[in-house]
Amino acid sequence: MEDKLLLVERYCHFTLSFDSVETMVFQWLLVLALILADRCQCVPGRFTAISVSGSSTSQSSTCEEGCAAYAVDGLSDTFQCSRPDGSDKNPWWRLDLLASYNVGQIKVTSRYSPGRDYFAGTEARTGLSTLVSFHNRCGSPVSSSYPGEVHVFLCDSSEEARFVSLVKDVSTSNGTFLSVAEVTVDMFEPGKPVIKDCRPAWKPATFRLLHQDGLISNPSQLLATVAAGTPQFCALRCLNKAGCLSFDIAPGKQCRLYNIHSADINAVRNSDSAVYACLFCG
């Protein structure tokens, strides 16, 4: 079985304001204390999809069959791509949302091309400038990907952004160009809690796919059952559930969170399901 990993990050941020040097020093000491305590300020709210229909797209260069607009056409079998001949040393793709939003997350579907990882080394950004070099990074760059995988990049929703961009470091990644199948964007609306008891966002966690077409059969160690559309969201729920070490995702997108290490998992066959376990959970 191909080794598949999910790299996810806890979603939280600090809101700091400084009216004097003494206040600044105090608040940064408070941040340090929260980091050491493995806690931070969570932001209650919900994600709402931003319509990208009719939005303007552009990219640093274009391959023969991959125009920039294909990344927001709603079809996973089309894709954008920059020039693949190595002439584009800093490939990027940019989406103009046509208005400013508090962008909460960016979801990117990697291009379906078995045996090739076109997405490794790519990072998502947001900003108000047309220049992608001025944009702020969301989450972490993708270290590895498999065809058709959906990656979720969580952003700092306290900052407004009009533009969403993807940038690839071709010097350290697999492949010399940028190519993705689909991009969707959600804004963050304060008000309803989505994640609680979160931890510093710069402490990532990695989950490994243990069983394809399987479910965990250790009922005594079930912590909770939640609704989650993708393995990435299941992983986020697991990270923010005390004691969660593994999860399975079943038909209907029901995600079950467990307090069980990978070595102790008993799995039973179940089509269209999968079992993940945390390898490094900060």
Secondary structure, DSSP 4 states (H G I P E B T S, - for coil): ----EEEE----------SSHHHHHHHHHHHHHHHHTT------EEEEEPP-TT-EEEES---TT--GGGGGSS-TT--EE--TTS--SS-EEEEEEEEEE-EEEEEEEEP--TT--SSTTEEEEEESSS-GGGSEEES-------TT-EEEEE--TTS-EEEEEEEE-TTSSSSSS-EEEEEEEEEEEETS----S---TTS-EEEEEEEEEEEE--GGGEEEEEE-SSHHHHHHHHHTSTT--EEEEETTTEEEEE---GGG--EEEEEEEEEEEEEE--
